[in-house]
């Protein structure tokens, strides 16, 4: 099992999860984070830290479809080890349905 960042992180990107990760397996995109599934040690400390409840074990139905996305983008986005500032409108996006793929950005984070 591994943990997976799911759709609700898109345009929320609160980043509370990043600082509690003991193995630094989070990677930053323009408007969401992902977890590298091969680096995750399944400790679960990130899951309760996410205000958007966007982190789930890959065994849950909603997480399974995001496992490949997490794997793909963790290979190309920059590693993040410290909490940054979430987008100014992150709270407005928290809980909105159907953000993927319309609101998803494949651009790496930390470039702006």
CORMO-V94870 format. One record per backbone hydrogen bond with DSSP energy under -0.5 kcal/mol. CO is the residue of the C=O (numbers start at 1). NH is the residue of the N-H. Records with the same first field share a line. If there is no record, write none. Layout:
CO: NH / NH
This chain:
2: 58
4: 56
6: 9
7: 10
9: 12 / 13
12: 87
15: 18 / 19
17: 20 / 21
18: 21
21: 24
25: 36
26: 80
27: 29 / 34
28: 78 / 109
31: 11
32: 29
34: 27
35: 37
36: 39 / 40
44: 48
46: 49 / 50
47: 50
49: 51
50: 53
54: 6 / 56
56: 4
57: 60
60: 63 / 64
61: 65
63: 66 / 67
64: 67
66: 70
67: 71
68: 72
69: 73
70: 74
71: 75
72: 75
73: 76 / 77
78: 28
87: 90
89: 92 / 93
90: 93 / 94
93: 96
99: 103 / 104
107: 30
